[in-house]
Amino acid sequence: MLKRILLIDDDSSIRRSLSLSLNQLGYDVEPCDSGITALNKLDLYAKNSINLDSIVVDVNLPDINGVKLGKIIKSKYPDSIMMYITGYADTLELTDVEDLKEEGLLEKPFTADDLIAEINKLIAKHGIAVEPKEEKKKEAKPASAYVLIKVKSSADYLSLYRKLYFMDNVVYCDATRGDIDIFLLLQSDSNERCKEFYEKNIKEIKGIQDAKFLQVSVPILNDNIREIIQAAGITLFEDMPGMSKVRDGKKSVYSYVLLDVDREKLDKIYPILRLTDNILYCDYTEGNYNLILMVYGTQFTEIDKLIENKIISLDGVLKVKEYPVINIFEM
């Protein structure tokens, strides 16, 4: 499971570059452009019992002074690991600098590696456990994950496909066109079991050139957005991501569509996609692509038009890749 960081900085270029770099280091980043946005996000995380490994705060924010914001956060969430960042340390009062260094202070410019190193020092210093706290043990819910597979050109594709198709825990096994040859949807009783199954049963199979594991989760959404989606008769499928509807291959063709979406625009984009006709399901994942869609149509040209007219044009969609699902016996 990825570690989580709340990043609060009003500079969009810093939020974007840091988010990308931290993602590559295995961290899930929730970017916020203001103190108010951050406090709202913290409230949503608390309501959903999701823990943060660290909160990174720019000292100079447009709405709330970063030092004051840190005090507000610590008063509500006293176990928070705070890291302050600034490009103007020379303008701060000496006492403020000393206080911030006691908490954690990093001067710009810095790298993602620098930030993680300082955060790890703070965690070790304070000895704060970052595991989620639960008042009582919750009933386990089914967990899902995608595995995106590239097959070696020398491999026996059909034998490999059949082996994957009949594996336990494999719900869907789809052959696709493009630089990904096979999409798998795994399901187990926990995220850990999904990851374990991938590591032990799939990753090292002879004939697989590359495999990427993408855990499926439900995005943290404002209550009003949840209500809008559910008012349309669509549930969020917390119990079974990736299994929202049944496919009928006799009537339609299908494509997987991978989206890289600006995390700050997810609240707007996700409900639109969930409510768009011809999108069978829309799963939130952790990785280079954060949304996986299953799109259908009477023919692939219909899918292409939907992608061009209704998906690519959405503000916040940064990258789109389509992978048409093909009949394995037509290869």
Buried (B, 14 or more C-beta within 10 A) or exposed (E): EBBBBBBBBBBEEBBBEBBEBBBEEEBBBBBBBBBBBBBEBBEBBEEEEEBBBBBBBBBBBEEBEBBEBBEBBBEEBEEBBBBBBBBEBEEBEEEBBEBBEEBBBBBEEBEBEEBBEBBEEBBEEEEEEEEEEEEEEEEEEBBBBBBBBBBBEEBEBEEBBEBBBEBEBBEBBBBBBEEBBBBBBBBBEEBEBBBEBBEEBBBEBEBBEEBBBBBBBBBBBBEEBBEBBEEEEBEBBEEBBBBBEEBEEEEBBBBBBBBBBBBBBBBBBBBBBBEBEBBBBBBBBBBEBBBBBBBBBEEBEBBBEBBEEBBEEBEBBEEBBBBBBBEBEEE
